[in-house]
């Protein structure tokens, strides 16, 4: 689900700590953009870091924080 749609529902239903949740999305986006820049510059050494980051994000945020919603 797109972040904006999800956050809209969270606002509508008074999700606690929404500002913290939104900041987590901003930080995620910044990290992903940094990875994209590195990959565009042919820095293939970043692959293990990307995989680890996304695995951790989905495990902790999508599999944890989002499930509180």
KOLVOZA-909200 format. One record per atom (N, C-alpha, C, CB): x, y, z; residue number from 1; residue in one letter. Coordinates in steps of 0.05 Angstrom, whole numbers, plus 5000, padded with zeros to 4 digits. Glycine has a CB too. Example, Ala and Ser with C-alpha at 12.3 -4.5 7.8 and 13.67 -1.06 7.14 Angstrom:
# residues 2
((5264,4886,5156),1,a)
((5246,4910,5156),1,a)
((5264,4934,5156),1,a)
((5226,4911,5181),1,a)
((5257,4955,5142),2,s)
((5273,4979,5143),2,s)
((5258,5001,5157),2,s)
((5282,4988,5114),2,s)
***
This chain:
# residues 69
((5017,4976,5000),1,x)
((5000,5000,5000),1,x)
((5018,5025,5000),1,x)
((4981,5000,5025),1,x)
((5011,5044,4984),2,x)
((5027,5069,4983),2,x)
((5027,5082,5011),2,x)
((5016,5088,4962),2,x)
((5049,5094,5017),3,x)
((5052,5107,5043),3,x)
((5031,5128,5048),3,x)
((5079,5120,5046),3,x)
((5025,5145,5028),4,x)
((5006,5167,5031),4,x)
((4978,5156,5037),4,x)
((5005,5183,5006),4,x)
((4970,5135,5024),5,x)
((4944,5123,5028),5,x)
((4943,5112,5056),5,x)
((4938,5101,5007),5,x)
((4963,5097,5063),6,x)
((4964,5085,5090),6,x)
((4964,5107,5112),6,x)
((4990,5067,5093),6,x)
((4980,5127,5108),7,x)
((4981,5149,5128),7,x)
((4954,5164,5129),7,x)
((5004,5168,5121),7,x)
((4940,5166,5107),8,x)
((4914,5178,5108),8,x)
((4895,5163,5125),8,x)
((4903,5180,5079),8,x)
((4895,5137,5123),9,x)
((4878,5120,5140),9,x)
((4887,5122,5169),9,x)
((4880,5090,5132),9,x)
((4913,5124,5173),10,x)
((4923,5126,5201),10,x)
((4914,5152,5214),10,x)
((4954,5124,5201),10,x)
((4914,5174,5198),11,x)
((4904,5199,5208),11,x)
((4875,5197,5214),11,x)
((4910,5222,5188),11,x)
((4860,5186,5196),12,x)
((4831,5184,5199),12,x)
((4823,5169,5224),12,x)
((4819,5170,5175),12,x)
((4838,5148,5230),13,x)
((4831,5131,5253),13,x)
((4848,5137,5278),13,x)
((4834,5102,5246),13,x)
((4861,5160,5278),14,x)
((4876,5170,5301),14,x)
((4898,5151,5310),14,x)
((4857,5176,5324),14,x)
((4914,5142,5292),15,x)
((4936,5124,5298),15,x)
((4955,5138,5317),15,x)
((4951,5115,5273),15,x)
((4962,5125,5340),16,x)
((4981,5138,5359),16,x)
((5009,5139,5346),16,x)
((4981,5123,5386),16,x)
((5024,5159,5353),17,x)
((5051,5162,5343),17,x)
((5054,5164,5313),17,x)
((5068,5139,5353),17,x)
((5034,5176,5300),18,x)
((5035,5179,5271),18,x)
((5059,5196,5262),18,x)
((5009,5192,5261),18,x)
((5065,5216,5276),19,x)
((5088,5233,5268),19,x)
((5114,5217,5268),19,x)
((5091,5258,5286),19,x)
((5117,5199,5287),20,x)
((5141,5181,5288),20,x)
((5141,5163,5264),20,x)
((5142,5165,5314),20,x)
((5117,5152,5258),21,x)
((5114,5133,5236),21,x)
((5121,5147,5209),21,x)
((5085,5122,5235),21,x)
((5111,5172,5206),22,x)
((5117,5187,5181),22,x)
((5147,5192,5179),22,x)
((5102,5213,5181),22,x)
((5160,5199,5201),23,x)
((5189,5204,5201),23,x)
((5204,5179,5192),23,x)
((5199,5213,5228),23,x)
((5195,5156,5201),24,x)
((5207,5130,5193),24,x)
((5206,5127,5163),24,x)
((5194,5107,5207),24,x)
((5183,5135,5151),25,x)
((5180,5133,5122),25,x)
((5199,5152,5108),25,x)
((5151,5139,5113),25,x)
((5202,5176,5118),26,x)
((5220,5196,5107),26,x)
((5249,5185,5108),26,x)
((5218,5223,5121),26,x)
((5257,5174,5130),27,x)
((5284,5163,5133),27,x)
((5287,5139,5113),27,x)
((5289,5153,5162),27,x)
((5267,5122,5111),28,x)
((5268,5100,5092),28,x)
((5273,5110,5064),28,x)
((5243,5083,5094),28,x)
((5257,5130,5056),29,x)
((5259,5140,5029),29,x)
((5287,5152,5024),29,x)
((5238,5162,5024),29,x)
((5298,5166,5043),30,x)
((5324,5178,5041),30,x)
((5345,5156,5037),30,x)
((5331,5195,5065),30,x)
((5343,5135,5052),31,x)
((5362,5113,5050),31,x)
((5360,5100,5023),31,x)
((5358,5092,5072),31,x)
((5336,5095,5014),32,x)
((5332,5082,4988),32,x)
((5343,5100,4965),32,x)
((5302,5076,4983),32,x)
((5338,5126,4967),33,x)
((5349,5144,4946),33,x)
((5379,5144,4947),33,x)
((5338,5172,4951),33,x)
((5391,5142,4970),34,x)
((5420,5141,4972),34,x)
((5430,5116,4959),34,x)
((5430,5142,5002),34,x)
((5417,5093,4964),35,x)
((5425,5068,4951),35,x)
((5422,5071,4921),35,x)
((5407,5045,4961),35,x)
((5400,5083,4911),36,x)
((5396,5086,4882),36,x)
((5418,5102,4870),36,x)
((5369,5100,4877),36,x)
((5427,5123,4883),37,x)
((5449,5140,4872),37,x)
((5474,5123,4870),37,x)
((5453,5164,4890),37,x)
((5479,5108,4890),38,x)
((5503,5091,4890),38,x)
((5502,5071,4867),38,x)
((5507,5077,4917),38,x)
((5479,5059,4864),39,x)
((5476,5039,4842),39,x)
((5478,5052,4815),39,x)
((5449,5025,4845),39,x)
((5467,5076,4812),40,x)
((5469,5091,4787),40,x)
((5498,5097,4780),40,x)
((5453,5116,4788),40,x)
((5514,5100,4801),41,x)
((5543,5105,4797),41,x)
((5559,5079,4795),41,x)
((5554,5122,4820),41,x)
((5545,5057,4790),42,x)
((5557,5031,4786),42,x)
((5572,5021,4811),42,x)
((5576,5031,4762),42,x)
((5563,5028,4834),43,x)
((5575,5019,4859),43,x)
((5561,4993,4868),43,x)
((5574,5041,4881),43,x)
((5570,4971,4856),44,x)
((5557,4945,4862),44,x)
((5564,4935,4890),44,x)
((5565,4925,4841),44,x)
((5583,4948,4903),45,x)
((5590,4939,4930),45,x)
((5567,4944,4950),45,x)
((5615,4953,4939),45,x)
((5548,4960,4942),46,x)
((5526,4967,4960),46,x)
((5504,4945,4961),46,x)
((5513,4994,4951),46,x)
((5505,4926,4942),47,x)
((5484,4905,4942),47,x)
((5479,4892,4968),47,x)
((5491,4885,4921),47,x)
((5500,4882,4982),48,x)
((5494,4869,5008),48,x)
((5481,4887,5028),48,x)
((5520,4858,5019),48,x)
((5489,4913,5028),49,x)
((5477,4932,5047),49,x)
((5448,4937,5040),49,x)
((5493,4958,5046),49,x)
((5442,4938,5014),50,x)
((5414,4942,5005),50,x)
((5397,4919,5014),50,x)
((5412,4946,4975),50,x)
((5406,4895,5009),51,x)
((5391,4871,5017),51,x)
((5387,4870,5047),51,x)
((5406,4845,5007),51,x)
((5408,4875,5062),52,x)
((5405,4875,5091),52,x)
((5386,4896,5101),52,x)
((5433,4879,5104),52,x)
((5388,4920,5090),53,x)
((5371,4942,5099),53,x)
((5342,4936,5093),53,x)
((5379,4968,5085),53,x)
((5336,4926,5068),54,x)
((5308,4920,5061),54,x)
((5297,4897,5078),54,x)
((5306,4914,5032),54,x)
((5314,4877,5083),55,x)
((5305,4855,5099),55,x)
((5298,4864,5127),55,x)
((5327,4833,5101),55,x)
((5315,4881,5139),56,x)
((5310,4892,5165),56,x)
((5285,4910,5166),56,x)
((5334,4908,5175),56,x)
((5282,4927,5145),57,x)
((5259,4945,5143),57,x)
((5233,4929,5142),57,x)
((5262,4963,5119),57,x)
((5232,4909,5125),58,x)
((5208,4894,5122),58,x)
((5202,4877,5147),58,x)
((5209,4876,5098),58,x)
((5223,4868,5160),59,x)
((5219,4852,5184),59,x)
((5210,4869,5207),59,x)
((5244,4838,5192),59,x)
((5222,4893,5211),60,x)
((5216,4909,5234),60,x)
((5193,4929,5229),60,x)
((5240,4925,5243),60,x)
((5193,4942,5206),61,x)
((5172,4962,5201),61,x)
((5147,4950,5190),61,x)
((5183,4984,5182),61,x)
((5150,4937,5167),62,x)
((5126,4925,5154),62,x)
((5115,4902,5171),62,x)
((5132,4916,5126),62,x)
((5132,4886,5181),63,x)
((5124,4862,5197),63,x)
((5118,4869,5226),63,x)
((5144,4841,5195),63,x)
((5126,4893,5235),64,x)
((5122,4900,5263),64,x)
((5106,4925,5266),64,x)
((5149,4903,5276),64,x)
((5118,4948,5261),65,x)
((5105,4974,5265),65,x)
((5079,4976,5250),65,x)
((5124,4996,5257),65,x)
((5079,4968,5225),66,x)
((5054,4970,5209),66,x)
((5032,4952,5219),66,x)
((5060,4964,5180),66,x)
((5039,4930,5231),67,x)
((5019,4912,5242),67,x)
((5005,4923,5267),67,x)
((5032,4885,5248),67,x)
((5017,4943,5280),68,x)
((5004,4955,5302),68,x)
((4980,4971,5293),68,x)
((5024,4974,5317),68,x)
((4980,4979,5268),69,x)
((4958,4994,5256),69,x)
((4935,4975,5251),69,x)
((4967,5008,5229),69,x)
***
